[in-house]
């Protein structure tokens, strides 16, 4: 008997049009290496760049998939803008299903195959036809009716993709520090103080909390992940 796996595939949107494409690819590679090092326990197969602008991997659970979508997306947007003046955005497919070929080497997500990856590929291709005028760049396929899951993911994407650079900065450091735990003003203050090495007034912290809707966003991500995990654990093959 085996547990359904959680696969993620991501690619960079409109990368061929970017003037600083090689530099942005280097930024992405650096981010992927950091994620593999820092979150090894939450990876069953490391995130691996399969093409210059695309990578894939197998993660331990749905919350980790959501977390990596958020953390990697935000960090890439912030770093690419800072280092090249161009903001790079990723498109994500999350697939849940079996692996018909086992993972031979955790260090590389190459060689494994099966419905988990097929669903992730189908999800990412589906975004091309339904991206809500550029506001949606993440989709999930489990092999069942995923309309409920994806309706919530689309709303989450509208929030995330509506953030300004400052709001992305706030969200990134809060997520990096607290994940999807319940947060308050003090948690945001500590996250920003640590990430940006400067102090913020109570008024600034409150404004950032309200403007990002980060409390609502993280709660929504956590609760949706929990719901999908209940289903995944009930479907052991």
N, C-alpha and C positions, 0 to 999 in steps of 0.2 A: 504494500500500500504506500502511496506517495502523496505528498501535499502539493496542491496546485502552486506553481511558481509565479513570481511577479517579475516580469521583464519590462525594462524601459529602453526606448530608443529615442534619440533626440537628434535634430539637425538644425543648422543655422539658417534662418530665413534670409533669402536674397543675398547670400554671401558673395556670389559672383559679381555683384554690382558694387561691392565695397572696395574702396581705393586702398585700404590698409588690410586687405584680407590675410596675407601671411602673418602680420603682426597680431591680428585678432585670433588666428588659429593657434599661435603660440600662447596667447593669454588663455584660451580654452584648454589647451593641453596642460598648462600649469594648474588650472583650477581642478581638472579631472584628477591629476596626480595627488593633489592635496586631499580631495574627497576620498580617494582610495586609501590614503595613509591614515587619515583621521577617523574614518568610519568603517574600518575593515570588518568589524564585528557585525555590521549591518549589511554586508555584501556577501552574497553567495558566489558571485562571479564579478570580478572587478569591472568598473566602467572602462571600456576600451574604445579608443578612437578607431573606427573601421575605415573611414575616409577622412579627409582633412577637416570636414565640417560636420561629421556625424559620429555618434558614439552609442554604445549599448552596454547593457549589463543586467544581472539578476540580483534583485535586492531581497532582503529578508521578509518584508511585509509592506502593506499598502501605505502605512504612515511614512515609512522611509522613502517610498517612491514620491509621495507628495512633498516630503521635506527636501529631497534632492532637486525636484523640479523648482521649488522656491529658492533654495540656497544657491544653486548653480545659475539659475536665470538671473537673479538679482546681482550676484557677484560679477557675472560676465557683462551685464549691462553697465555696471558702475566702472569696472576696470577698463573695458574697451573704450568707453567714453573718455575716461581720464587719460589713457595712454595713447589713443589714436584720434580722438575727436569724433569717432563714429560709434554709435551704440548698436551692439549686436544683440539680436533676439533669437531665442531658440523655439523650435516647434517640438512638442513632446507627444509620444504615444506610450501608453501604459497597457500592457497585455497580461492577462491572467490565464494560465492553462498549464498543460503538461510540458515536459521536455522529453522528446522522443530519443534524443541523444544526450547522454549524461555529461555533466561538466567534468572535463578531464583535468583542467588546470585553472584554479580560481583566479590566477593572475591575468588571464586573458579570456574575454568573452567572445571567443571565436571557435567555431566547430560545433557548438551546441545548437540544437534546432528543435522545433516542435511548436504546438499551438500557442505557448506563451509568447514566443517571438513573432509568430504569424499574426496574433492578435495585436501586438504592439505595432507591427508594421501597418496593419489595416487601420489602426487608430490614427497613426500619424498621416497616412494618406487621406483619411477622411477629413482631416482639418482643412485640406486644400479646398474642399467643396463646401465647408461650413466653418468659417472663421469669424463670423459676426463682425464683418468689416474690419478685420485686423485685431479685434479685441479678444479673440479666443485662440489660444495656441497650445491647447492641451486636451487630450481625449483618452478615454479608457474603453477597452473592449474585453469582456470576460467570457464571451461565448453564449451569454444569455441576453435578455432585454436590459440594456444598460441606459435606457433613456432617462431614468430617474437620476442615476449617478452623474451622467453627463450634463443634465440640466443644472445640477448644483456646481459642477466643475466650471461650466460656462459662466455662471454668476461670480464664482471665485475669480475667474480670469478677468472679468470686467473690473473687479476691484484692483487686482494686482497690476493690470496693464494701464490703469488710470493713474497710478502713482507718479508724481514728479520725481526728479532725481533726488531731492532731499528726502522725500517720503520713502523712496526705495532704499536709501541709506539707512533710515530709521528701521524699516522693516527687516533689512538684512541683518543688522546687528542684534535686533531683538530675537529674530529667529535663530541666529547663530548661538546666542547665549541661552535662550529659554526653550527653543523648539516650539512645540505646540502646547506647552503648559499654560495654565491660567496666568495672566500677567496683570500688573498694576503699574502705577506711575513710578514706583520705586524700581521695579524691574527694568522699565524702559530707561530710567536715569542711569542705572548701573551698566546697562548694555551700551549706551551711548558714551558714557564716561570712559569705559574700557576700550571701546572700538575707536573713538575719535580723540581720546586723550584730552578732553576738555569738559568743563562743567556746564550744565544747562539749568536755567531757572525753572521754577515750578510751572510758570506760565507757558514756557516753551515746551516743556514735557507734555503738558495737558493738550496743547495745540497739536503736537505731533501724534498723540494718542487718538485724538478725535479725527484729524484729517486723514490718517491712514486707515482707520477702522481696523487696526491690527488685532484688537481683542476679538472682534467678531470674525475676522478672517481666520485666525488661528483656531478658534473654537470650531468653526465650520469645517476646516480641514481635518481636525482631530476626530470629530464626531462622524464625518463621512468615512474616514479610514476605518474607524471601529465597526461601522455597519458593514462595510465590504469585507473586513476580516472575519466577521461572524459567518458570513456566507462562505468565504474561502475555506475556513476550517471545518465547515459542515460538509464540504465536498472533497473528501479524500478518495483518491483513485485506488 
